[in-house]
Amino acid sequence: MKFFLILISLLYSLEAKSLFTNNEQKDRSKYIGALKNLVIATQKTRGLTNSFLNGNTVAQLLVYSNRQDMKAAIGDMETLQFSADPVINKRATFISQELISLNSKAFKKNSSKVFDEYTELIAQTMMLAQSVAKRGVDKLNPIGRELTSIMMETMLPLTEYVGQLRGLGSGIAAKGSISKGEKDKLVAILLQMKPLSEKFESQMSHVVSKYNKEFGNESIESDVAKTMTLIKEYMSYSKTNFIESKQEVDPDNYFDSGTQIITSIVKIYDVNNKVIESDSQGWF
């Protein structure tokens, strides 16, 4: 009887875990973790640079700190096997070189221009993320394919819209006025954020339900609900205080509120990546 219980337990474990380690998925997991770190650090650098150039001198030291985080993330990406893929390597190298160049000149440029230049390079990084989601996808396990797609094509772009709103809004708050061009940009960002945040909520609900066992005891559903609440509140606050009527807004508090949302998204992103990495581990 004891033998059969052990056999049943072993079969259950085999069902939940592959026989051999999926090294391709394991390395991909590390790469998308480093890629996320680069996106987040670049978004912070953009927003803090915009705030500093619009008069918030407190932001300058934080800019230098986040530039170092960008450098560290690029270094991590370059050490991983996945970076040897020629398409990935070409795009990542271009992005890293352009970011280094922009960082060296950012404080000498017009705030609006430098904001747009960082935004363009982050857009290039989002294209890299899409390549990461699609290159060699047949080598990933089913959950690895699905979660990687959500993380690269929904979650990172969502952090970017929040980051744009945070960076642009903190700059407006720092100078105490808003131009028509800035107002138009804010409206466009808000219009993009709403459907993308709803897509994020729907996709996470589906994947957690489908792979409930793999997520284990993670409080993922409540974390998603909390994130959605923060997003809706931030969007409403931004619309009321910048677009509908110009109110006095503390740039540091506004920036920190946006950071709280991105941190919340990143927490869920990291749980997803943990599931991908765990799923890649086989018995041999």
C-alpha positions as CSV (number, residue, x, y, z in Angstrom):
1,M,0.0,0.0,0.0
2,K,2.8,2.4,0.9
3,F,4.5,1.6,-2.5
4,F,1.3,2.6,-4.4
5,L,1.0,5.9,-2.4
6,I,4.6,6.8,-3.3
7,L,3.9,5.9,-6.9
8,I,0.8,8.1,-7.0
9,S,2.7,10.9,-5.4
10,L,5.5,10.6,-8.0
11,L,3.1,10.5,-10.9
12,Y,1.4,13.7,-9.6
13,S,4.7,15.4,-9.4
14,L,5.7,14.3,-12.9
15,E,2.4,15.8,-14.2
16,A,3.2,19.1,-12.6
17,K,6.9,19.1,-13.7
18,S,8.7,18.3,-16.9
19,L,11.2,15.5,-16.9
20,F,14.0,17.6,-18.4
21,T,14.9,21.2,-17.6
22,N,13.9,23.7,-20.3
23,N,17.1,25.7,-20.4
24,E,15.8,28.0,-23.2
25,Q,12.9,29.0,-21.0
26,K,15.1,29.4,-18.0
27,D,17.5,31.7,-19.8
28,R,14.5,33.6,-21.3
29,S,13.2,34.2,-17.8
30,K,16.4,35.8,-16.7
31,Y,16.5,38.0,-19.8
32,I,13.0,39.3,-19.4
33,G,13.8,40.1,-15.8
34,A,16.8,42.2,-16.9
35,L,14.8,43.8,-19.7
36,K,12.1,44.9,-17.3
37,N,14.8,46.5,-15.1
38,L,16.0,48.4,-18.1
39,V,12.6,49.7,-19.0
40,I,11.7,50.7,-15.4
41,A,15.1,52.5,-14.9
42,T,14.8,54.3,-18.3
43,Q,11.2,55.4,-17.5
44,K,12.4,56.8,-14.1
45,T,15.3,58.6,-15.7
46,R,13.0,60.2,-18.3
47,G,10.5,61.4,-15.7
48,L,13.0,62.7,-13.2
49,T,15.0,64.4,-16.0
50,N,11.8,66.2,-17.2
51,S,11.0,67.2,-13.6
52,F,14.5,68.5,-13.1
53,L,14.6,70.5,-16.3
54,N,11.3,72.1,-15.4
55,G,12.6,73.4,-12.1
56,N,12.6,70.5,-9.6
57,T,16.2,70.5,-8.6
58,V,15.7,67.8,-6.0
59,A,15.3,65.3,-8.9
60,Q,18.9,65.6,-10.2
61,L,20.6,63.1,-7.8
62,L,17.8,60.6,-8.5
63,V,18.5,60.9,-12.2
64,Y,22.1,59.8,-11.7
65,S,21.1,56.8,-9.6
66,N,18.6,55.6,-12.2
67,R,21.2,56.0,-15.0
68,Q,23.3,53.5,-13.0
69,D,20.4,51.1,-12.8
70,M,20.0,51.4,-16.6
71,K,23.7,50.5,-17.0
72,A,23.4,47.5,-14.7
73,A,20.4,46.1,-16.5
74,I,22.1,46.4,-19.9
75,G,25.1,44.6,-18.4
76,D,22.9,41.8,-17.1
77,M,21.2,41.4,-20.5
78,E,24.5,41.1,-22.3
79,T,25.8,38.3,-20.1
80,L,22.8,36.0,-20.9
81,Q,22.8,33.3,-23.6
82,F,19.5,34.6,-25.1
83,S,21.4,37.8,-26.1
84,A,23.3,35.8,-28.7
85,D,20.3,35.7,-30.9
86,P,21.3,38.0,-33.8
87,V,18.0,39.9,-33.9
88,I,17.9,40.4,-30.2
89,N,21.6,41.4,-30.0
90,K,21.3,43.9,-32.8
91,R,18.3,45.7,-31.3
92,A,19.6,45.6,-27.7
93,T,23.0,46.9,-28.8
94,F,21.4,49.8,-30.7
95,I,19.2,50.7,-27.7
96,S,22.1,50.6,-25.2
97,Q,24.3,52.8,-27.4
98,E,21.6,55.4,-27.9
99,L,20.7,55.5,-24.2
100,I,24.3,56.1,-23.2
101,S,24.5,58.9,-25.8
102,L,21.2,60.5,-24.6
103,N,22.2,60.3,-20.9
104,S,25.4,62.2,-21.7
105,K,23.4,65.1,-23.3
106,A,20.1,65.1,-21.6
107,F,20.7,68.0,-19.2
108,K,21.7,70.3,-22.0
109,K,18.5,69.8,-24.0
110,N,15.0,71.2,-24.0
111,S,12.8,69.3,-21.5
112,S,10.1,68.5,-24.1
113,K,12.7,67.3,-26.7
114,V,14.6,65.1,-24.2
115,F,11.3,63.6,-22.9
116,D,10.4,62.6,-26.5
117,E,13.8,61.2,-27.2
118,Y,13.7,58.9,-24.1
119,T,10.1,57.9,-25.1
120,E,11.3,56.9,-28.5
121,L,14.1,54.7,-27.1
122,I,11.6,53.1,-24.7
123,A,9.4,52.4,-27.7
124,Q,12.4,50.7,-29.3
125,T,12.8,48.7,-26.2
126,M,9.1,47.7,-26.4
127,M,9.8,46.4,-29.9
128,L,12.7,44.4,-28.5
129,A,10.3,43.0,-25.9
130,Q,7.9,41.9,-28.7
131,S,10.9,40.1,-30.4
132,V,11.7,38.4,-27.1
133,A,8.1,37.2,-26.9
134,K,8.2,35.7,-30.4
135,R,11.8,34.5,-31.0
136,G,12.0,30.8,-30.5
137,V,8.6,30.6,-28.9
138,D,8.3,27.0,-30.0
139,K,11.0,26.1,-27.5
140,L,9.0,27.3,-24.5
141,N,6.5,25.3,-22.4
142,P,2.8,26.4,-22.8
143,I,2.8,28.5,-19.6
144,G,6.1,30.0,-20.6
145,R,4.7,31.1,-24.0
146,E,1.5,32.5,-22.5
147,L,3.0,34.5,-19.6
148,T,5.9,35.8,-21.7
149,S,3.5,37.2,-24.2
150,I,1.4,38.9,-21.5
151,M,4.5,40.3,-19.8
152,M,6.2,41.6,-23.0
153,E,3.1,42.7,-25.0
154,T,0.8,44.0,-22.3
155,M,2.5,44.6,-18.9
156,L,5.6,46.4,-20.1
157,P,3.6,48.7,-22.4
158,L,1.2,49.4,-19.5
159,T,4.2,50.5,-17.3
160,E,5.2,52.7,-20.1
161,Y,1.9,54.6,-20.4
162,V,1.9,55.0,-16.6
163,G,5.6,56.2,-16.9
164,Q,4.7,58.7,-19.6
165,L,1.8,60.0,-17.5
166,R,4.1,60.2,-14.4
167,G,7.0,61.9,-16.2
168,L,4.9,64.4,-18.2
169,G,2.7,65.2,-15.2
170,S,5.5,65.8,-12.8
171,G,7.2,68.1,-15.2
172,I,3.9,70.1,-15.6
173,A,3.6,70.2,-11.8
174,A,7.2,71.4,-11.4
175,K,6.8,74.4,-13.7
176,G,3.2,75.2,-12.6
177,S,1.7,75.5,-16.1
178,I,0.6,73.3,-19.0
179,S,0.9,73.9,-22.7
180,K,-1.7,72.8,-25.3
181,G,0.8,70.3,-26.7
182,E,1.3,68.8,-23.2
183,K,-2.5,68.7,-22.6
184,D,-2.9,66.9,-26.0
185,K,-0.2,64.3,-25.0
186,L,-1.9,63.7,-21.6
187,V,-5.3,63.1,-23.3
188,A,-3.6,60.6,-25.8
189,I,-1.9,58.7,-22.9
190,L,-5.1,58.4,-21.0
191,L,-7.0,57.1,-24.0
192,Q,-4.3,54.4,-24.5
193,M,-4.1,53.4,-20.8
194,K,-7.7,52.6,-20.3
195,P,-8.1,49.7,-22.8
196,L,-4.6,48.4,-22.1
197,S,-5.2,48.2,-18.3
198,E,-8.5,46.4,-18.9
199,K,-6.7,43.9,-21.2
200,F,-4.1,43.4,-18.5
201,E,-6.8,42.6,-16.0
202,S,-8.6,40.2,-18.3
203,Q,-5.5,38.4,-19.4
204,M,-4.3,37.9,-15.8
205,S,-7.7,36.6,-14.7
206,H,-7.6,34.1,-17.5
207,V,-4.1,32.9,-16.9
208,V,-4.4,32.6,-13.1
209,S,-7.6,30.5,-13.6
210,K,-6.0,28.3,-16.2
211,Y,-2.7,27.7,-14.3
212,N,-4.0,28.0,-10.7
213,K,-1.8,25.2,-9.4
214,E,1.4,26.8,-10.9
215,F,0.6,30.2,-9.1
216,G,0.2,28.4,-5.8
217,N,-0.4,30.6,-2.8
218,E,0.5,33.9,-4.6
219,S,-2.1,36.7,-3.9
220,I,-2.2,37.5,-7.6
221,E,-5.9,38.2,-8.0
222,S,-6.0,40.7,-5.2
223,D,-2.8,42.3,-6.4
224,V,-4.3,42.8,-9.9
225,A,-7.5,44.3,-8.3
226,K,-5.4,46.7,-6.2
227,T,-3.3,47.7,-9.3
228,M,-6.5,48.4,-11.3
229,T,-7.8,50.6,-8.5
230,L,-4.5,52.6,-8.4
231,I,-4.6,53.0,-12.2
232,K,-8.1,54.3,-12.3
233,E,-7.5,56.8,-9.4
234,Y,-4.3,58.1,-11.0
235,M,-6.0,58.6,-14.4
236,S,-8.9,60.4,-12.8
237,Y,-6.6,62.6,-10.7
238,S,-4.5,63.5,-13.8
239,K,-7.6,64.3,-15.9
240,T,-9.1,66.5,-13.1
241,N,-6.0,68.4,-12.1
242,F,-4.1,68.8,-15.4
243,I,-6.8,68.7,-18.2
244,E,-10.1,69.8,-16.9
245,S,-8.7,72.5,-14.5
246,K,-5.2,73.5,-13.6
247,Q,-4.6,72.7,-9.9
248,E,-1.4,73.0,-7.8
249,V,0.1,69.6,-7.8
250,D,3.3,68.5,-5.8
251,P,5.6,67.1,-8.5
252,D,7.4,64.7,-6.1
253,N,4.1,63.3,-4.7
254,Y,2.7,62.9,-8.2
255,F,5.8,61.1,-9.4
256,D,5.7,58.8,-6.3
257,S,2.1,57.9,-7.0
258,G,2.9,56.9,-10.5
259,T,5.9,54.9,-9.2
260,Q,3.6,53.1,-6.8
261,I,1.5,51.9,-9.7
262,I,4.5,50.7,-11.7
263,T,5.8,48.9,-8.6
264,S,2.5,47.2,-8.3
265,I,2.6,46.0,-11.9
266,V,6.2,44.9,-11.5
267,K,5.3,42.8,-8.5
268,I,2.8,40.9,-10.6
269,Y,5.3,40.7,-13.5
270,D,7.9,39.2,-11.1
271,V,5.4,36.6,-9.9
272,N,4.8,35.7,-13.5
273,N,8.5,35.4,-14.2
274,K,8.9,33.3,-11.1
275,V,6.3,30.9,-12.4
276,I,8.1,30.8,-15.8
277,E,11.4,30.0,-14.1
278,S,9.9,27.4,-11.8
279,D,8.1,25.7,-14.8
280,S,11.4,25.5,-16.7
281,Q,12.9,23.3,-13.9
282,G,12.7,19.6,-14.7
283,W,13.8,16.5,-12.8
284,F,17.0,16.3,-14.8
